[in-house]
Amino acid sequence: MNVESPELYNIMRDPGECYNVAELYPEIVQELLEVATEAREELGDLHMNMKTGKGNREIGRVSK
């Protein structure tokens, strides 16, 4: 699932997610995108065609 442009909502003030504030807070958007990229690299992401990440292991196997 690719997002055309990032969205950011203040859930406390806007629980219905009506007002995208991403343009007002580009530094927060960038920080969240970096966290998401790190998570994808570690865990994989089927929506981005990344079936495995570097933190995945074979089922039934534990790293030593």
Number of C-alpha atoms within 10 A of each C-alpha: 8 7 6 6 6 15 13 17 15 14 11 8 9 11 10 10 14 10 14 13 15 17 12 10 10 13 11 13 17 13 11 14 13 12 11 12 14 13 15 19 15 14 17 19 16 11 9 10 9 12 12 15 15 11 11 12 12 7 6 5 7 7 5 3
